[in-house]
Amino acid sequence: MAIEWSGVFPAMTTKFKEDDTLDLDVLGKNIDAQLEAGIHGLILGGSLGESSTLSFSEKEALVKFSLQKVAGKIPVLLNVAEGATKNAVMQARNAEAWGAQAIMLLPPMGYRSDFRETVTFFRTVGASISIPVMLYSNPIDYRIEVTIDMLEALADVPNIQAIKESSRDVTNVTRIINKFGDRYKVLCGVDTLTVEELLMGAVGVVGGLVCAFPRETVKLYYMVKEGRIKEAVELFRWFLPMLEMDIRPKLVQYIKLTEAQVELGTEYVRAPRLPVVGAEREMILTTVKQALAKRPVFEN
């Protein structure tokens, strides 16, 4: 399946049971809701998917189950986030062997690689597979920014095709487009910047709260792309208090708790994470309750 780098790509949470095993039934229910809403691709095992806690066998199970569930309707991507280049190559090759149509690739984990090291890492992993690659630039959380100069150095690697832009600098969308045209497809990676980055030319969204609110996220994407800006702004203002969960350190716990409130997930997280309690929990529940009380109603 060729990747159409546009639209809404949920960064899926990983569903667990109380005994800490994968809950594929709940994952399937969420995927059904995503497909019904019209999302354009799934990303598994990302930061929101608790990637660092997943075993290779669990990642395999997630990919194979999701591929069976979507039945070719949309592409399935696996996130690759590893500290050693050889491990990233192994995981990328596994993703391809399991049937994933693309990978999302983070810079080296746990070590702040310099320009040459980062470019070599991306080039090595990209060259090891034939499926497309979306780079992930998130210097806020992972300390390494995928810069214009890095993208220029990688422009001859044909399967490096897209970038999840999570620097929180909206002007980077314009910088990339000005420099490379459509060589790289830019997807917004920060929920709170969805409208701004789509307006500036991002072709898609890699979202977090879409896990709980797929229909609203897809509607927002199309409103912006169709120039229905007044409607988009109104919907975005409703959405923003929840979208801000995506930029908090406990985004996994917050978004999973939100999924549970709309019956699209459970609260179970993998230790050392723990479900939120007390005032912190009430803060999230209040935010979601207030949003649900005014949830938009769409005609179609």
C-alpha positions as MATLAB code, in Angstrom:
seq = 'MAIEWSGVFPAMTTKFKEDDTLDLDVLGKNIDAQLEAGIHGLILGGSLGESSTLSFSEKEALVKFSLQKVAGKIPVLLNVAEGATKNAVMQARNAEAWGAQAIMLLPPMGYRSDFRETVTFFRTVGASISIPVMLYSNPIDYRIEVTIDMLEALADVPNIQAIKESSRDVTNVTRIINKFGDRYKVLCGVDTLTVEELLMGAVGVVGGLVCAFPRETVKLYYMVKEGRIKEAVELFRWFLPMLEMDIRPKLVQYIKLTEAQVELGTEYVRAPRLPVVGAEREMILTTVKQALAKRPVFEN';
ca = [
       0.000    0.000    0.000;
       1.382    3.400   -1.004;
       1.197    6.022    1.727;
      -0.869    9.122    1.096;
       0.742   11.523    3.545;
      -2.336   13.558    4.336;
      -5.196   13.505    6.795;
      -5.527   12.380   10.391;
      -3.164    9.764   11.833;
      -3.976    8.821   15.448;
      -0.966    8.081   17.630;
      -2.737    5.175   19.244;
      -2.572    4.447   22.949;
      -1.651    0.871   23.784;
      -4.576   -0.828   25.470;
      -3.772   -2.989   28.497;
      -5.831   -5.246   30.718;
      -5.660   -5.088   34.495;
      -3.091   -7.911   34.438;
      -0.781   -5.798   32.214;
      -1.334   -7.839   29.046;
      -2.460   -6.337   25.756;
      -6.202   -5.728   25.452;
      -6.802   -6.309   21.763;
     -10.581   -6.317   22.169;
     -10.558   -2.729   23.413;
      -8.022   -1.780   20.740;
     -10.354   -3.228   18.131;
     -13.264   -1.188   19.452;
     -11.190    1.972   19.228;
     -10.016    1.159   15.711;
     -13.640    0.651   14.648;
     -14.450    4.152   15.922;
     -11.439    5.595   14.121;
     -12.417    3.972   10.838;
     -16.016    5.112   11.179;
     -14.805    8.684   11.705;
     -12.700    8.533    8.546;
      -9.142    8.687    9.843;
      -6.378    8.140    7.297;
      -3.811    5.932    9.041;
      -2.836    4.391   12.385;
       0.450    4.861   14.249;
       1.264    2.187   16.812;
       3.797    2.122   19.615;
       4.575    5.821   19.719;
       5.276    7.939   22.781;
       1.566    7.963   23.585;
       1.605    4.214   22.972;
       4.166    3.688   25.766;
       6.730    2.490   23.241;
       9.624    2.180   25.671;
       7.697   -0.374   27.749;
       6.625   -2.650   24.891;
       8.391   -5.872   23.968;
       9.109   -6.813   20.360;
       6.466   -9.546   20.589;
       3.869   -7.052   21.820;
       4.688   -4.700   18.967;
       4.300   -7.586   16.557;
       0.909   -8.441   18.025;
      -0.247   -4.828   17.766;
       0.819   -4.519   14.140;
      -0.642   -7.821   12.995;
      -3.919   -7.323   14.848;
      -4.318   -3.771   13.503;
      -3.550   -4.831    9.947;
      -6.208   -7.517   10.159;
      -8.671   -5.067   11.693;
      -8.276   -2.297    9.114;
      -8.329   -4.839    6.261;
      -6.402   -2.634    3.856;
      -8.616    0.424    4.290;
      -5.820    2.575    5.732;
      -2.086    2.183    6.322;
      -0.667    0.983    9.620;
       2.605    2.494   10.836;
       4.898    1.379   13.644;
       6.958    3.827   15.659;
      10.678    3.063   15.945;
      12.396    4.607   18.964;
      15.673    2.963   19.913;
      18.974    3.988   21.450;
      21.257    1.829   19.303;
      21.289    2.063   15.528;
      21.378   -1.726   15.180;
      18.258   -2.022   17.320;
      16.454    0.614   15.291;
      17.379   -1.241   12.097;
      16.131   -4.508   13.608;
      12.849   -2.922   14.680;
      12.348   -1.225   11.301;
      12.957   -4.522    9.507;
      10.562   -6.251   11.874;
       7.896   -3.658   11.109;
       8.294   -4.275    7.395;
       8.263   -8.049    7.856;
       5.109   -7.868    9.965;
       3.349   -5.942    7.212;
       3.452   -2.339    8.414;
       3.201    0.035    5.466;
       5.553    2.640    6.966;
       7.442    3.565   10.122;
       7.705    6.694   12.207;
      11.329    7.146   13.230;
      12.671    9.065   16.222;
      16.293   10.191   16.628;
      18.494    8.058   18.902;
      16.997    7.665   22.365;
      19.013    8.392   25.508;
      21.927   10.105   23.754;
      21.970   13.601   22.309;
      23.510   12.835   18.936;
      25.081   15.652   16.937;
      24.294   16.580   13.337;
      26.493   13.924   11.709;
      25.383   11.183   14.072;
      21.690   11.994   13.707;
      21.824   12.109    9.921;
      23.796    8.853    9.808;
      21.267    7.211   12.128;
      18.309    8.246    9.960;
      20.110    7.313    6.739;
      21.122    3.883    8.044;
      17.640    2.976    9.241;
      15.987    4.342    6.106;
      18.335    2.379    3.853;
      17.634   -0.845    5.740;
      13.975   -1.034    4.621;
      11.913   -0.398    1.521;
       8.796    1.009    3.218;
       8.347    4.790    3.726;
       9.678    6.658    6.732;
       8.233    9.621    8.620;
      10.816   11.350   10.794;
       9.736   12.669   14.182;
      11.120   16.010   15.338;
      10.365   16.690   19.002;
      13.226   18.636   20.601;
      11.084   19.546   23.618;
      10.798   15.950   24.800;
      13.713   14.229   23.068;
      16.299   17.042   22.889;
      17.111   16.558   19.196;
      15.530   18.748   16.529;
      15.322   17.529   12.955;
      16.618   20.681   11.294;
      16.402   22.057    7.772;
      20.069   21.167    7.271;
      19.418   17.583    8.358;
      16.496   17.291    5.944;
      18.702   18.643    3.168;
      21.374   16.056    3.953;
      18.742   13.297    3.797;
      16.967   14.468    0.648;
      18.612   11.735   -1.425;
      17.074    8.967    0.712;
      13.878    8.340   -1.262;
      11.846    6.529    1.361;
      12.291    9.289    3.952;
       9.156   11.085    2.868;
       7.520   12.942    5.742;
       8.127   14.640    9.053;
       6.035   14.836   12.190;
       6.735   18.407   13.238;
       6.521   18.703   17.027;
       8.995   21.495   17.738;
       6.056   23.740   18.723;
       7.427   26.392   16.354;
       4.675   26.887   13.770;
       7.043   28.729   11.443;
       8.995   25.504   10.870;
       6.160   24.345    8.620;
       6.785   27.310    6.336;
      10.559   26.899    6.513;
      10.349   23.289    5.365;
       7.917   24.086    2.548;
       9.960   27.101    1.411;
      13.129   25.015    1.274;
      11.856   21.708   -0.117;
       8.462   22.310   -1.720;
       6.626   19.003   -1.576;
       9.757   16.842   -1.170;
       8.805   16.274    2.464;
       5.228   16.070    3.665;
       4.773   17.941    6.942;
       2.310   16.647    9.534;
       1.422   18.579   12.670;
       2.501   16.644   15.754;
       1.122   18.904   18.483;
      -2.631   18.822   19.113;
      -2.809   22.431   20.287;
      -1.283   23.701   17.019;
      -3.548   21.767   14.668;
      -5.366   24.704   13.095;
      -2.315   26.946   12.804;
      -0.080   24.330   11.201;
      -2.745   23.096    8.783;
      -3.302   26.698    7.686;
       0.416   27.094    7.086;
       0.562   24.062    4.816;
       0.862   20.944    6.964;
      -0.843   18.147    5.054;
      -1.953   16.150    8.043;
      -2.141   15.662   11.782;
      -0.553   13.060   14.039;
      -2.908   13.425   16.975;
      -3.357   12.304   20.558;
      -6.887   13.302   21.592;
      -8.157   11.798   18.348;
      -7.878    8.508   20.262;
     -10.910    9.629   22.282;
     -12.533   12.022   19.804;
     -11.931   10.736   16.274;
     -14.986   12.316   14.672;
     -14.247   15.775   16.010;
     -10.599   15.565   14.929;
     -11.464   14.496   11.393;
     -14.106   17.234   11.176;
     -11.571   19.823   12.300;
      -9.080   18.669    9.664;
     -11.577   18.939    6.839;
     -12.967   22.260    8.037;
      -9.512   23.815    7.801;
      -8.602   22.180    4.497;
     -11.929   23.212    2.961;
     -11.507   26.806    4.096;
     -14.343   26.697    6.621;
     -12.253   28.653    9.052;
     -15.011   30.154   11.188;
     -16.400   26.674   11.847;
     -12.906   25.317   12.474;
     -12.133   28.022   15.013;
     -15.386   27.372   16.854;
     -14.737   23.635   17.005;
     -11.117   24.185   18.028;
     -12.134   26.460   20.896;
     -14.388   23.715   22.209;
     -11.600   21.156   21.816;
      -8.649   23.099   23.219;
      -9.010   22.355   26.962;
      -8.720   18.654   26.161;
      -6.087   19.090   23.446;
      -3.809   20.619   26.062;
      -3.509   17.176   27.645;
      -1.302   16.270   24.669;
       1.470   18.626   25.811;
       1.586   17.534   29.457;
       4.157   15.122   30.938;
       1.361   12.705   31.860;
      -0.302   12.802   28.446;
      -0.535    8.999   28.438;
      -2.486    8.837   31.691;
      -4.626   11.855   30.821;
      -5.599   10.676   27.357;
      -6.245    7.120   28.522;
      -8.516    8.450   31.266;
     -10.320   10.510   28.623;
     -10.710    7.463   26.368;
     -12.286    5.599   29.267;
     -14.879    8.348   29.754;
     -16.097    7.955   26.156;
     -15.859    4.155   26.287;
     -13.048    3.895   23.747;
     -10.354    2.684   26.106;
      -9.333    1.883   29.660;
      -7.169    3.660   32.210;
      -4.599    0.882   32.539;
      -1.029    2.045   31.992;
       2.244    0.172   32.313;
       4.485    0.816   35.321;
       6.307    2.919   36.206;
       3.343    4.970   35.035;
       0.359    4.843   37.342;
      -3.209    6.028   36.769;
      -3.757    9.549   38.056;
      -5.553   10.002   41.386;
      -6.904   12.709   43.650;
      -7.096   16.328   42.515;
      -5.158   15.562   39.339;
      -7.712   12.966   38.325;
     -10.612   15.265   39.145;
      -9.054   17.996   37.010;
      -9.095   15.736   33.936;
     -12.565   14.367   34.656;
     -13.944   17.884   35.059;
     -12.370   19.008   31.799;
     -13.862   16.068   29.922;
     -17.259   16.394   31.611;
     -17.486   20.066   30.674;
     -16.529   19.287   27.087;
     -19.022   16.457   26.779;
     -21.798   18.718   28.059;
     -21.220   20.975   25.066;
     -20.061   18.343   22.561;
     -20.765   19.525   19.001;
     -23.482   17.831   17.024;
     -22.741   17.387   13.324;
     -25.344   16.926   10.637;
     -23.316   14.225    8.919;
];
